[in-house]
Amino acid sequence: MILAEAVNDFLREGTASYSVYWGSSQERGNTRVLNLLITTPNKSKRVFLMVSNFDGIYEITLLEPFNFGNSMEKLISYGKNLEKYEVSMPFLYKFVVFETFDAFKKLSRVEFQGIISKDTEKYMVAMGNEKALLWKIETPRVDLVNKENVRLTNLNH
């Protein structure tokens, strides 16, 4: 019901982004990103739905694709204060991955960005002052972790 009301308000207001807050939880530090097609009698609209857990309160955000980078900057800023922050999606949306890395670069002094290997697995990594952003290539999840939890070995050139 909350989601339906949020969709209705989002369409009625015609903004690039609309958020509602709901419930409470012990968890924190994760966002789920979904690609959503809203169909009304008048039109169809493709948007992103982000369900984020900030300090135990869920933020449900509907947003236009062009506004996705701004939302990722908010998530990265929040996640920098946690031990770990996870962005996941049901399927791999490479757009989400690359926007997340762009937001991280805007908000961090990146010392290294590239592809590393661990055995047969490959990771895209961006290392900042205190945090690192990791994406195991071709998986539907990106993790923001403390930099000391990442060892750069087997660099690919």
trRosetta pair geometry for C-beta under 8 A, 3 or more apart (Angstrom, degrees):
i j d omega theta_ij theta_ji phi_ij phi_ji
1 4 5.7 -52 -146 36 31 112
1 5 6.4 31 154 -16 64 105
2 5 5.8 -56 -150 38 31 110
2 6 6.3 32 151 -21 65 107
2 20 6.3 -165 176 113 100 143
2 22 5.2 58 -176 -93 165 148
2 60 6.8 126 130 22 111 157
3 6 5.5 -54 -146 36 32 113
3 7 6.4 34 155 -20 66 103
3 49 7.9 28 -146 -149 112 137
3 60 6.4 -119 -99 -178 75 155
4 7 5.8 -50 -148 34 31 111
4 8 6.4 32 153 -18 63 107
5 8 5.6 -55 -148 38 32 114
5 9 6.2 30 155 -16 66 107
5 20 7.4 78 95 -73 101 167
6 9 5.8 -55 -145 40 30 108
6 10 6.1 36 154 -24 65 108
6 18 6.5 161 -174 118 84 112
6 19 7.9 -19 -145 -161 121 19
6 20 4.6 -117 -95 3 114 131
6 60 5.6 -90 -82 109 173 122
6 62 6.1 151 143 -14 105 120
7 10 5.6 -53 -145 35 29 115
7 11 6.4 24 158 -14 64 107
7 38 6.0 175 -161 -118 117 130
7 62 6.4 126 -99 -72 58 159
8 11 6.1 -59 -150 39 27 106
8 12 6.1 23 156 -17 64 113
9 12 5.6 -58 -140 41 30 111
9 13 5.9 20 164 -12 68 111
9 18 6.0 175 107 179 97 147
9 20 7.6 104 51 -57 145 118
10 13 6.4 -61 -141 41 21 101
10 15 7.0 -97 -148 52 62 86
10 18 3.9 -156 -99 38 85 147
10 47 7.6 91 150 -165 146 176
10 62 4.4 -27 -102 78 161 140
11 14 7.3 23 178 -69 32 56
11 38 6.8 -153 -71 144 121 150
11 40 6.9 113 -154 -44 158 145
11 45 7.5 162 -105 32 99 150
13 18 6.2 131 55 -91 136 129
15 18 5.5 120 67 -62 117 90
16 63 6.4 29 148 -154 66 80
16 64 4.6 -72 -152 22 73 120
16 66 7.0 -74 -150 76 122 94
16 67 4.2 133 154 -52 114 146
17 61 6.2 -8 -168 -170 96 107
17 62 7.2 165 -150 87 47 52
17 63 4.1 3 -107 -107 82 100
17 64 7.1 -96 -58 17 64 77
17 67 5.1 -138 -51 135 106 151
17 70 7.3 -106 -41 84 153 126
17 71 6.7 173 -123 -65 139 110
18 61 7.0 159 81 -151 42 59
18 62 5.1 -6 57 56 93 95
18 63 7.4 -179 21 -75 57 61
19 59 5.5 -12 -163 -173 120 99
19 60 6.7 149 -152 77 62 47
19 61 4.5 -21 -95 -96 89 83
19 62 7.9 -174 -76 22 44 61
20 59 7.6 157 79 -155 36 53
20 60 5.2 -14 60 59 86 100
21 57 5.5 3 -167 164 111 116
21 58 6.8 147 -158 82 56 56
21 59 5.7 -27 -100 -100 75 64
21 60 7.6 -179 -87 17 25 76
22 57 7.6 138 62 -174 31 74
22 58 4.9 -34 68 72 81 109
22 60 6.3 16 11 -9 119 114
23 57 7.1 154 83 -142 54 53
23 58 5.2 24 57 16 102 115
24 56 5.0 18 -162 154 80 101
24 57 6.1 -28 -102 -88 66 60
25 28 7.5 159 92 -60 98 64
25 53 6.0 -58 63 -140 134 125
25 56 5.1 -166 62 -150 57 65
25 57 7.9 -179 23 -64 82 17
25 58 6.9 68 -3 -47 121 94
26 56 6.6 6 -99 -112 15 105
27 30 6.7 -30 157 21 121 116
27 53 5.4 -5 109 157 96 164
27 56 7.3 135 65 -103 44 59
28 53 5.2 -147 -123 128 44 104
28 54 6.8 43 -146 -159 100 15
28 55 5.5 34 -119 -87 141 22
28 56 5.7 -51 -68 -46 106 56
28 82 7.1 -153 118 -110 103 139
29 53 6.7 -33 27 84 32 103
29 79 6.7 101 -141 -120 80 81
29 82 4.7 173 -102 171 121 164
29 83 7.7 -21 -116 54 163 72
29 84 6.1 85 163 91 142 63
29 85 4.7 -122 -164 -105 85 63
29 86 6.6 69 137 14 84 77
30 52 7.4 -173 100 -144 43 55
30 53 5.4 24 53 31 75 113
30 85 7.0 -178 -80 -162 40 58
30 86 4.6 -8 -115 64 88 94
30 87 7.6 171 -159 -80 58 32
30 88 6.9 -8 -169 9 105 104
31 50 5.7 -8 -172 -171 112 99
31 51 6.8 158 -155 80 58 46
31 52 4.2 -13 -103 -100 94 83
31 53 7.4 -153 -73 15 52 67
31 75 5.7 -40 -27 -129 153 138
31 85 7.7 25 -1 174 95 96
31 86 7.3 -170 32 98 62 55
31 87 4.9 -10 66 -114 103 73
31 88 7.4 163 86 26 54 61
32 50 7.2 159 79 -154 48 49
32 51 4.7 -5 54 56 99 99
32 52 7.9 -163 24 -71 58 45
32 88 5.6 -26 -109 74 67 86
32 89 6.9 133 -166 -94 61 42
32 90 8.0 48 -170 -39 104 77
33 48 6.1 -22 -163 -168 93 112
33 49 7.4 146 -159 79 44 53
33 50 5.4 -12 -103 -103 71 79
33 87 6.4 25 -15 -178 116 95
33 88 7.3 180 21 90 79 34
33 89 4.5 -39 69 -87 90 100
33 93 6.7 -105 112 42 123 138
33 96 5.2 147 98 -123 161 146
34 48 7.0 142 75 -162 46 60
34 49 4.4 -18 64 62 101 102
34 50 7.7 -174 24 -75 69 35
34 51 7.7 30 0 -3 109 99
34 89 6.9 162 -79 -142 43 82
34 90 6.6 38 -108 2 85 110
35 46 6.9 -6 -178 -169 91 100
35 48 6.4 -39 -103 -105 50 65
35 49 7.8 -150 -63 20 5 83
35 91 8.0 -48 14 53 118 110
35 93 6.3 152 -47 -88 117 139
36 46 7.2 154 84 -155 47 52
36 47 5.3 -26 69 70 99 79
36 48 6.8 123 17 -136 92 14
36 49 4.5 65 -26 -20 135 112
36 62 7.3 -70 59 -129 145 96
37 44 6.2 -2 -178 -174 97 106
37 45 7.4 158 -157 80 52 39
37 46 5.4 -24 -101 -99 72 73
38 44 6.9 162 85 -156 50 54
38 45 4.8 -14 60 61 100 91
38 46 7.8 -178 19 -83 72 23
38 47 6.3 11 -5 14 114 113
39 43 7.8 -141 -142 111 50 39
39 44 4.6 -11 -104 -106 78 89
39 45 7.9 180 -77 22 39 61
40 43 5.9 16 55 51 97 60
40 44 7.6 -178 25 -80 61 42
46 65 7.2 13 110 -35 96 117
47 62 5.3 33 138 -175 144 89
47 63 6.2 154 -172 73 101 30
47 64 6.2 -61 -121 -90 90 38
47 65 7.3 -145 -131 -39 43 70
48 61 8.0 6 106 108 89 90
48 62 7.4 159 82 -154 50 45
48 63 5.3 -22 61 64 96 85
48 64 7.9 14 19 109 88 6
48 65 6.4 111 -22 -89 106 61
48 68 5.9 71 13 -97 156 107
48 71 7.9 -159 93 48 134 157
49 60 7.3 -15 -169 -169 91 84
49 61 7.3 155 -157 83 44 52
49 62 5.8 -16 -102 -100 70 70
50 59 7.6 -2 109 105 94 92
50 60 7.6 161 84 -155 53 38
50 61 4.5 -10 58 60 100 103
50 63 7.0 1 3 13 111 114
50 71 6.1 160 8 164 163 145
51 58 6.2 -14 -170 -165 87 108
51 59 7.5 163 -154 81 40 51
51 60 5.5 -5 -106 -106 75 72
51 61 7.9 -171 -74 24 33 69
52 58 7.0 145 77 -156 44 55
52 59 4.6 -13 62 57 98 100
52 61 7.0 15 5 3 109 112
52 75 6.5 -133 -118 -104 141 104
53 56 7.0 19 -178 -93 95 15
53 57 7.4 150 -156 70 55 32
53 58 5.8 -30 -98 -96 66 65
53 59 7.8 -169 -79 17 19 75
54 57 5.6 -30 72 64 80 85
54 58 7.9 138 23 -109 72 16
54 59 5.7 30 5 -13 116 116
54 78 6.1 -68 -119 -160 104 152
61 71 6.2 162 123 -129 156 135
63 67 4.7 -118 -179 83 113 115
63 68 6.3 146 109 -80 127 58
63 71 5.8 -151 0 -38 170 142
64 67 4.9 79 62 9 84 106
64 68 7.9 -114 98 -36 49 74
65 68 5.7 -19 -163 -25 44 118
65 95 7.5 -26 -156 160 110 150
67 70 5.4 -43 -174 33 72 117
67 71 6.6 71 133 -20 82 101
68 71 5.8 -61 -156 38 39 110
68 72 6.3 36 151 -20 72 106
68 95 7.4 46 94 145 167 107
68 96 7.4 -107 179 -105 138 63
68 99 5.2 -18 120 -170 114 166
69 72 5.6 -55 -147 36 33 111
69 73 6.5 39 153 -23 65 101
69 99 5.2 -126 -88 -158 70 105
69 102 6.3 -48 -128 96 110 125
69 103 6.0 177 -162 -71 69 97
70 73 5.7 -50 -153 29 32 114
70 74 6.9 35 149 -18 62 101
71 74 5.6 -50 -156 32 37 114
71 75 6.6 36 148 -17 67 105
72 75 5.5 -53 -148 38 38 113
72 76 6.2 38 154 -19 69 104
72 87 7.9 15 -126 -103 92 158
72 99 5.1 165 -17 135 159 97
72 100 5.2 -139 -153 -98 133 54
72 102 7.5 74 94 70 144 85
72 103 3.8 -152 117 -31 106 157
73 76 5.8 -52 -143 38 31 110
73 77 6.3 35 155 -21 63 106
73 103 4.5 -144 -73 -147 60 109
73 106 6.3 -44 -108 80 111 133
73 107 6.2 148 -146 -48 82 125
74 77 5.8 -56 -150 35 28 113
74 78 6.5 24 154 -14 63 108
75 78 5.8 -58 -149 40 30 109
75 79 5.9 27 156 -19 67 114
75 85 7.0 160 167 160 89 140
75 87 6.8 72 150 -80 151 118
75 100 7.9 -51 82 -123 129 91
75 103 7.4 51 57 128 91 157
76 79 5.6 -57 -138 42 29 112
76 80 6.5 46 158 -37 62 97
76 85 7.9 168 -115 85 39 151
76 100 7.4 148 -65 -159 111 71
76 103 4.9 173 -10 130 141 111
76 104 5.4 -162 -130 -86 145 63
76 107 5.2 151 114 45 128 151
76 108 7.8 -107 167 -26 128 106
76 144 6.6 166 -127 -93 70 153
77 80 6.1 -44 -157 12 27 116
77 107 6.1 -129 -73 -142 76 152
78 81 6.6 -67 -177 29 40 106
78 82 7.5 21 141 -11 69 112
78 85 7.3 126 100 -111 83 150
79 82 5.5 -64 -154 36 50 110
79 85 3.0 -68 -135 -4 117 165
79 131 7.7 102 119 -142 94 154
79 144 4.4 73 144 75 137 150
80 107 7.5 -128 -50 138 139 128
80 108 7.9 176 -101 -77 126 107
80 130 7.3 82 -162 81 94 118
80 131 5.7 -102 -123 -35 77 148
80 144 7.3 -75 -73 160 50 137
82 85 5.3 106 65 -56 130 92
82 144 7.8 83 69 96 100 109
83 145 7.6 -3 152 -144 58 65
83 146 6.4 -43 -156 -28 57 112
84 143 6.3 -23 -164 -167 100 104
84 144 6.8 150 -160 82 47 61
84 145 5.2 0 -111 -105 85 75
84 146 7.6 -72 -69 -9 69 78
85 143 7.2 149 78 -159 49 54
85 144 4.2 -2 56 54 98 112
86 141 6.2 -19 -167 -164 101 107
86 142 7.4 151 -157 80 52 48
86 143 5.4 -19 -103 -105 73 76
86 144 7.7 -145 -67 25 32 73
87 96 7.0 -162 145 161 126 115
87 100 5.9 -162 54 -105 160 146
87 141 6.9 154 83 -155 53 55
87 142 4.6 -7 59 58 104 96
87 143 7.8 -161 25 -75 69 32
87 144 7.8 60 -10 -13 97 97
88 140 6.0 67 -164 126 73 87
88 141 4.5 -11 -104 -104 85 87
88 142 7.8 -169 -74 25 45 59
89 92 7.0 122 80 -104 119 23
89 93 5.3 -80 145 12 171 104
89 96 5.9 127 -39 49 146 166
89 140 4.7 -115 68 -176 78 106
89 141 7.6 -167 22 -74 65 50
90 140 6.6 -60 107 168 11 161
91 140 5.9 -157 161 -98 10 138
92 97 7.5 -4 -166 -29 86 127
92 138 6.4 -50 -87 -160 161 44
92 139 7.0 160 -87 127 111 12
92 140 4.8 -122 -73 -84 61 79
93 96 4.2 68 91 0 106 111
93 97 7.2 168 93 -10 59 82
93 140 7.6 62 9 -135 67 91
94 97 5.3 -51 -152 36 45 115
94 98 6.1 34 156 -13 75 106
95 98 6.3 -62 -145 42 26 102
95 99 6.1 24 158 -16 64 112
96 99 5.9 -58 -143 40 26 109
96 100 6.2 30 156 -23 63 108
96 142 7.6 -157 129 -4 95 130
97 100 5.8 -59 -154 33 27 112
97 101 6.7 22 153 -14 63 105
97 124 7.6 84 171 60 121 144
97 135 5.4 78 -148 -128 115 158
97 142 5.8 158 -121 -63 73 128
98 101 5.6 -50 -147 37 37 110
98 102 6.3 41 152 -20 66 103
99 102 5.5 -51 -146 37 34 114
99 103 6.3 36 154 -20 65 103
100 103 5.8 -52 -148 35 30 111
100 104 6.5 33 151 -20 63 105
100 133 6.8 175 137 -165 101 138
100 135 7.9 126 80 -64 130 125
100 142 5.0 112 107 102 163 167
101 104 5.5 -51 -148 35 33 115
101 105 6.5 36 153 -20 65 103
101 113 7.5 103 -169 -146 117 129
101 124 7.1 -51 -85 135 142 126
101 126 5.7 142 -145 -24 90 141
101 133 6.2 169 -106 111 68 147
101 135 7.6 -67 -60 -12 111 133
101 142 7.9 -125 -51 -145 77 145
102 105 5.7 -54 -150 35 32 112
102 106 6.6 33 152 -21 64 105
103 106 5.7 -54 -151 33 33 113
103 107 6.4 8 160 -1 66 114
104 107 6.3 -75 -146 49 27 96
104 108 5.5 -19 172 20 70 122
104 110 7.3 84 126 -78 92 113
104 126 5.3 123 111 90 137 146
104 128 6.9 -132 173 -44 97 127
104 131 7.8 -125 -149 104 109 119
104 133 4.6 -62 -102 -33 168 150
104 144 7.4 -171 -101 -105 121 109
105 108 6.7 -73 -118 55 20 84
105 110 5.3 -30 -120 -27 75 137
105 113 7.4 -9 -88 -67 111 150
105 126 6.6 -95 -67 -159 81 150
108 126 7.5 121 76 138 135 114
108 128 3.2 -55 174 -116 134 142
108 129 6.5 -150 -162 10 91 83
108 131 6.4 -106 -106 59 146 103
109 128 6.0 110 61 -154 51 83
109 129 5.5 54 52 -42 101 100
110 113 5.4 6 171 -41 134 109
110 126 5.3 -51 -131 -172 120 100
110 127 6.7 107 -157 70 67 48
110 128 5.6 -52 -93 -89 51 71
111 127 5.0 -54 60 99 95 100
111 128 6.7 136 2 -128 87 20
111 129 7.4 118 -29 -72 114 44
112 125 7.0 6 112 110 100 103
112 126 7.3 178 94 -148 56 38
112 127 4.4 22 50 36 93 115
112 152 6.8 -10 111 -91 164 155
113 124 7.9 14 -174 179 81 83
113 125 6.9 -164 -138 97 46 56
113 126 4.4 2 -105 -108 96 78
113 127 7.3 -156 -68 20 53 66
114 124 7.6 -137 127 -145 22 61
114 125 6.5 -12 63 57 55 85
114 155 6.9 35 106 -152 141 97
114 156 7.3 -170 154 62 111 80
115 122 5.7 -2 -174 -174 107 108
115 123 7.0 155 -155 80 58 42
115 124 5.7 -34 -96 -96 70 61
115 125 7.5 136 -112 15 20 81
115 137 7.5 18 -134 -52 107 134
115 156 5.0 -34 95 55 100 124
116 122 7.3 160 83 -154 37 60
116 123 5.3 -18 62 62 85 95
116 125 5.5 5 7 3 114 131
116 152 5.9 -126 -102 -142 147 71
116 153 7.1 90 -171 61 121 44
116 154 6.3 104 -173 82 81 80
116 155 5.9 -49 -111 -105 83 53
116 156 6.7 -179 -113 6 29 89
117 120 7.7 -31 -166 -140 106 11
117 121 6.9 146 -157 81 62 47
117 122 5.5 -32 -99 -99 72 68
117 123 7.6 170 -90 18 23 77
117 154 4.4 -83 67 124 92 126
117 156 5.9 89 -22 -43 106 108
118 121 5.2 -17 66 66 83 100
118 123 6.8 28 2 -8 103 117
118 153 7.4 77 -96 70 77 102
118 154 6.9 156 -82 48 41 137
121 136 6.1 -29 179 -149 119 104
121 137 7.8 166 -178 37 71 88
122 136 7.6 121 83 -159 46 58
122 137 4.6 -9 91 19 97 132
122 156 7.5 -5 -130 -12 109 148
123 134 5.6 -22 -171 -160 126 91
123 135 6.5 149 -160 75 71 45
123 136 5.4 -42 -99 -99 84 51
123 137 6.5 -152 -99 -18 25 83
124 134 7.5 145 78 -157 55 41
124 135 4.6 -7 54 59 99 103
124 137 6.0 99 -20 -73 91 89
125 132 6.2 -13 -164 -176 96 110
125 133 7.0 153 -155 80 46 59
125 134 5.6 -3 -105 -104 79 69
125 135 7.9 -159 -69 28 44 66
125 150 6.7 149 -146 -174 133 146
125 152 7.3 -169 97 -100 159 95
126 132 6.8 166 84 -158 50 60
126 133 4.5 6 51 48 100 105
127 132 4.9 -16 -108 -108 65 96
127 147 6.0 85 -155 -132 90 105
127 150 6.8 -149 -99 87 105 140
127 152 7.4 -57 -47 -56 147 126
128 131 5.0 11 54 61 117 74
128 132 6.8 -167 22 -81 73 44
128 133 7.8 57 -12 -11 104 90
128 147 6.8 -125 66 -75 62 121
129 147 7.4 -123 114 -34 29 152
130 146 6.8 -51 163 -143 76 70
130 147 5.5 -147 176 -4 25 117
131 144 5.7 2 -178 -176 127 91
131 145 6.9 149 -157 79 76 32
131 146 6.4 -70 -109 -114 59 31
131 147 5.8 -117 -90 -46 5 85
132 144 7.5 165 83 -153 40 49
132 145 5.6 -23 63 66 89 83
132 146 7.4 18 17 114 89 20
132 147 4.9 117 -31 -107 97 60
132 149 7.3 -144 38 64 123 85
132 150 4.5 -49 57 3 170 150
133 142 6.5 3 -175 176 94 106
133 143 7.3 164 -154 87 48 46
133 144 5.5 -20 -101 -100 73 71
134 142 7.0 164 83 -161 47 60
134 143 4.8 -13 60 62 98 95
134 144 8.0 176 20 -81 73 25
134 145 6.4 0 5 13 118 115
134 150 6.8 -174 -66 -100 123 130
135 139 7.2 -174 -178 57 71 91
135 141 7.5 175 -132 96 69 50
135 142 4.7 -26 -88 -109 95 84
135 143 7.7 168 -76 21 46 67
136 139 4.4 26 84 15 99 133
136 141 7.3 19 36 69 97 91
145 149 4.8 -85 150 67 125 134
145 150 6.6 127 85 -41 122 104
146 149 5.0 92 71 -5 83 107
147 150 6.2 -71 -164 35 43 105
152 155 6.4 26 167 -69 100 100
